[in-house]
Amino acid sequence: MGSSSSIRAFVAILRRFSHGFSSKCPYSFPLQKNGLLDRNLSFPSTVSTYSPWCSYENKYSGHYLQERKIWAFHPVCMGRRSCKIAGRKGAQDAKKAKLYARIGKEVVSAVKKGGPNTISNTALAAVLEKAKELDVPKEILDRNIKKASEKGQEAYIEKIYEVYGYGGVSMVVEVSTDKINRSVAAVREVVKDYGGKMADPGSVMFKFRRVRVVNVKVSDVDKDHLLAIALDAGAEDVIEPPLYEDDTEEESYYKIVSASENYAEILSKLREDGMKFEPDNGSELLPMTTIEVDDEAMELNKELMSKLLELDDVDAVYTDQQ
């Protein structure tokens, strides 16, 4: 009986505790910020180092308390390869978001210049055709056509900023903005904070050429079959991915390089074959030659490019880093 009563009491305490607090940190155990954490305790590796503080509302007092979360499982990916795959997925999602944003800006600019009628506005018709080619959702196009008619909305202006990174690496930052002063200030701030240097106009661009590109995952296709389809559709080249010792086919992509006039035909042929692919965002800059740098410079350049891409006005960042 004593044992049964103890169990019931323990369950009641747990039930009362769970009803008394509403947690936004699932699968974690809270510790008061001003309680145990004020002592010099060394926590095991299962303590999350990401967003360590959470808000818990006491339903009885209505007050919020800050508490530390200790995860009951590892919230991060385990192993270098798993982290790289997760990073690749995040990069793909970010690239798609940038594509939608860029097409949306082009729609706004076209409507501002010639109106929403695609019959009379050939620039808008061309943008919508490109959006269809790149599988941009219709609701995004409709939303930006409506946005263009809003009072105070200005047309977007395309700008290019040239940057030097670590190890002699060059970068080109493509921007589409309705506020030039805002965009240049934001780009300069990121470049300065992350160790890059703004370059003079024309000192970097000559190292790149503008093309259309289709990306196809190595693991999804037979190389010879891809070459046959791409070249038959008018592609200029198929570039194999650089190989690193810890890369896998899941993380590597072929680049089908094409002129603008052949791009739609290449996409059509790939769709007919049932092949999965990732289109570019309207065009892409490829380096004439690539530069090999050490691991430290490579990671610093990746961080700089990542921070630049987080800016709303930045559509794309290209580099000649190998």
Helices and strands as residue ranges (DSSP letters): H 2-20, E 21-22, E 28-32, G 36-38, E 53-58, E 64-71, H 80-114, H 122-133, H 138-148, E 157-164, G 166-168, E 170-177, H 180-193, E 197-198, G 205-207, E 208-217, G 218-220, H 223-232, E 237-239, G 249-251, E 253-258, H 260-272, E 278-279, E 284-287, H 295-309, E 314-319
